Amino acid sequence: MPQDALSHLSLPANAPRRESRLKPKYQLQGYAEGFDDDTLWYDAIWRDGRVHLVCPKLNNLKAHVQKGQFALDGTPVKIARLCQYYRHDIIELKASTAPKQVSLSAFGTTVSSEVNAAAPQMFAGLNTALCLSKDNDLRWIVDFARYHQTMHGLEALILMDNGSETYGLQDIRDALSLTDLKQVLVLSVPWKYGPRGKAPFARTEKYLQTALFNVLRLRWLGQARAVLSCDIDELIYTPGTTVFDLAQQSMGKYVRLPGTWRYPDPDASEPALHQSHTYRATDGKRCPTKWCIVPSGPLGGFQWDTHLLEKLPLPSLFTSKRGEFWHCHAISTGWKAGRWNKEEKNKLPDPEAAAVLAEVFGPPA
């Protein structure tokens, strides 16, 4: 299997389906269509004497899996540990050497996938960012990388492509070859992103992103100097330092940064560029935090989630006052949420952002 492929396994057509745990009254229209009912695991990774199967929440499938029979290269093995988290589960199987294949006899059939050996050397010592993306303009992707290279010393990027229809994986690789990044990994992850529920369950069954973050953690990023989680429409700003150095110097070698919305200059000729986002909202409302972590640090064993480390006590203690991220309103295809219906009326110029963006990209577009 290529080094940039995941060992994704879907349930066969005659097997039971994953059932939603969310009551119908909290499900929006189209919820069932967006729900991933057939992925059994996203990847199978051998690391530190164990095979890790990173799954969406097993839900009703858990009993079938526990009663089933796993095998590694044909040799039966028992589940060593089943770790359950908020949006994903991880099945661990003991393996003293790296197996080539894992199989499960359950659901009245046998399913199998290849096993990938962890490859942390790919990103060892590198300042690395990870992003999930779908159909984002290639210019946006390159500008995201350029900004974080210039302002933060970004050296590597893992981009997970969630089934883009306007270009292929090689187009992304070709675009990023225009940067000076030392390492680029573009992964195909064309599976269901997950449905949005009604509050307070908006993200409860959005399995994909959280599970994939932990695939990356286990398979590639254990030796990275520091890892930044933020989206293509987000620019980190930490005046006087870099976000990667901030993580290195922070308690637990982990830092969270709040975000604020940025909007294009009303007179910008190309508003849908990062460099045009020189206006801020006047209400000062914060976006949910993004984070940067040293994987080899004391908190490296915690699960990675979109906005925090899962089950980390007192997460607010790790929110830095030395920076933020700028959430660029017009950098969006609208594939995740109806952002275009939420235009901010009260905006003011932000001279500081304008100066930083001009330094990176040149004069406003």
N, C-alpha and C positions, 0 to 999 in steps of 0.2 A: 504494500500500500504506500502511496506517495506520502512524504513527510507533511504535506499540507492537507491531508484528508482525515476526516473523523470516521470512526467505526460506528456510524449511526445504525440502529436496529429498530425496525418497525414490526409491530405485531402482524402476523399473517391474517388474512381476511376471515378465517374461521375461528379466530381467537376472541376472547372477551375484549371489550373496549374499556378504556379508562373512563370512569364516570366523574362528573363534576361534583365537588363538595358544596358548591354555592347554591343556596336556595333560589328557586326561580324568581322570587320577588326582587332579587339583587342582580339579575341577569338582564343586560340591555339587549335590544334587538340584534340578531346576528351572533349572539354569544356562542351558541352551539357550533356554528360554522368556524369560528375562530379558535375553538378549544381543541387542544392537541390530545386526541383520544387514542392514538396508536403508536406513539414513540415509546419504546421500552427503555432504551438508553441512547444518549447522544454520543458517547465515546467510551471506549474500554482502554484503560491506561495502566500499564505495569510500572510501578514505582515503589522502591523501598520494600521489596519482598511481598507486595500485594498487587492484585489487579483491582482497580477502582472502576466500577460501572456507574457513570454519572447519569442519573435518570431524572425525568420530570417526577413530580409527586406520584407515587405509585397508587395512592388511594385504594380502590377496591382490588387492584391487581396485586397488592402486597401479599395477600393470603396465597394466591396462586404461585407467586415467586418463592415464598418461604416453603411451600410444599413440594416445589419442583426440585429437579436434580441438576446442579451445575457441573460442568466438566471443563478442564483446561487441557487442550490437546488430547481429548479423549479420556483423561483420567478424572474420575469423579472427585469433587471437592465440596465441602460444606461452606455455607456462608460464615465468614469469620466475624463480620459485623455489618449491621444495617443501620446507617446513620440517617436520621430523618430531620429535615430542615423545613423552612417555611414554604419554599417554592421548588425544592428539589430534594432528592434522596440519593445516597451513595451506597452501593453494595460493595463490600470488600471481600475478596477471596485470597487466601494465602497462596503464594507462589514463590518459591525460593529462587527460581530462574524465570526469565521472561518467556511466557508461552506465546504461541503464534495465534491461537484461536480459543475463544470462550464459547461454550454452548449452554443452553438451558432447555431441559425437557420439562415442559409444563403446558398448560392450556390444551392438552391433547395432542401436542406436536413438539418438535424440537427446533429451536431457532439458534442461530449462531452468528458471530462476527469475528473479525480479526482483532487482535490486541496490539495496541501501539505502545512501544517503550517510551517512557518520558525522555525528553531531550532538552533539559535545562541549559545545556551548553550553548544553545542557539542564541540566548539572550543574556548570557552570563556577563555581569558587570555593566549592562547597558541601561540607560534611562529609557523606559519603554512606556508607550501608551497603548491602550486597547479601546476599540470602538466597535459597535454594532451598527451597520449601515444598510440602507436599501434605496437604490436609485438616487442617492445624493449626487449632485453635479460633481463631475470629476475635478472641476476647478475648486469646489469647496473642500474636497478631500486634500488636494495638494496645498491649498492655503492654510488649512488646519495644521498640516504637518510643518509648513514653512514657519508659521507663527510660533509654534512650540519649539521648533529648532532654534529660532532666533532668540526667543525670550527665556527659554528654559533648558536649552541644551538637550532637546529630545534626540535620541539616537536610534530608536527602533519603534516600529508600529506593527501591531496586529490588528488587521481589519477583518471583521466577520461580515460577509455579505449575505444578507437575508433574502436571497432570491431576486436580485435586481433584474429588471426586464429591459432596461435601456442600454445596457452594455454588459460585457463579460468580465470574468476575473482577470484575464490577461490585460484588458483595458485599464483596470485599476493598477495592476503591477506596472504597466508602461507609464501611466501618469505619475506614480510615485517614484519611478526611476529618475525623474527630473529633480528630485530632492537629493540631499546628501546623506540620507539616512543610511546607517550601517547595516541594518537588518529590517526587512519588510516581509511579513507573512500575511497572505490574503487567503482566507478560508471561505469555502462555500458552506453556508448554513441555511438552506432554503426551507426550513421547517416552520411551522406556525408560530408566530410571535406570541400569540395568546390573546384572549379577549379582555376587554375592559368591563369591569362590573360597576355597579352603583356603589357610592360611598357607604360604608368605609371599606369596601372590598374592590376598589378599582384595579389593584394589581395582584390580587390573591392568586389567580391562576395564569399569570403571565410567566410561564415556566422558562422559556427559552433563554432570556438574557442572563438570569442568575445562574442557571445551570452551566451555560457556556463560560461564564466568568470562572467558574470553578474547574472546568475542563482546562482552561488556559493556566490556572494556578497550579494544577497538578502536573500538567504535561510539559509546559514550556517555561514558566516564569519563576521557578523556585530560586534561581540564582541571579535574577535581574537586580541591578543596583537599586532601582525603585520602579514602581508601576503606577501609572496614572490612569484612572477611569474617568473619562468624560466623552461627550458626544461631539460629532462633527460641527454642530452649531454652537459649541461652547469653547471659549478662550479663557485660559487660566491667567490671572494677573496677581503676581506676588511681588510688589515693588521692593527692590533691594536684594532679592534672592531669587532662586528658582524653586519651583514646586518640588523638584526632586531633592534638592538640598534641604528644603523645609521638612520633608519627610525624614530624611536622614537625621536631622537635628531635633526632631520632635519626640515627645514622650511616647514610648512604645514604637517609635519609628513608623508612625502612622499619623496622617493629618487629614482633616475634613475641611472643605472650603464651601461657604455659602455662595449662592449665585444671585445676580440681579439681571433683569432684562435690559437689553440694548436694542435700539431701533435705528433704522436707516435715517440718515439726513434727508429731510423732505425734498431737498434739491439735488440729491444724488442722481447721477445719470444711470448708475447701475446699482439700484438699492439691494439686490439680492447677492451682495458680496459681503464678506466679513468686514472689509475695510470701510464700508459705507455706514457701519453701525456705530455712529458717534453721538447718538442721543440716548438718554436714560429716562426711565419713568420717574415721576416726581414722588410717587407714594413710598418708594424705598422697600417695596415688598420683596422678600427673599424667595429664591427658588430652593428646592431641596438640595442638600449638599452633594458634592462629588468628592472623591478621595484620592490619596496617593499613599502607597505603602511600600516598605522595604520587606519583601517576602521572607527574607532570612531573619528578620527581626523577631522580637518576642511575641508579636501578634500574628505571625505568619500562619499559624494553624487555624485561624478563624476563617469561616466561609465568607467569600466576597459576594456582596449584593450591590444593587445599583447605586444606592446612596450611603451605604455604611457596611460595617462588618457585622454579620448576623450574630446575635446573642452576645455582643460585646457590651459589658456593663458600662453605664454612664457615658454613652457615646458623645454627649455634648462636651465632655472634658477634652475631646480631641479636635474640636472645631477651632480653627485658627483665626486670630484677629489680624493676621499679617497679609491677608489676601482674600480674593474672591474669584468667581468666574463670571464672565460676561456671556449671557444667554442671548444669542443673536436671533431676533424674531423672524427675519425674512429668510434665514437659512433653513428651509424646510420644504419637503415635498408634501407634507401633510399626511404621511403614511401612518403615523402613530396616533395622532389626535387632531381634532378640528381647530388647530391653532389659528387659522386664518379668520376664524369667527371671533377672535379675541384681540382686537386692535386696541392698543393703549392710546387714550386721547391726550393725556397730560404728559408731555415730554419736554425735556430741556437738553440743550447741548452739553456734552461732557468733554471739556477740553483735554482732560487727562487721557481719556480713551482715544480721542482724535490724535493726540501726539504719539501715543504708543503705536496705533495702527498705521500712521504715516511713516513711522520709523521702520516698520516691518514691510509694508506693502507699497510705500510711496504715497503721493498725493491722493486725496479721495477720488473715487471713481465718479 
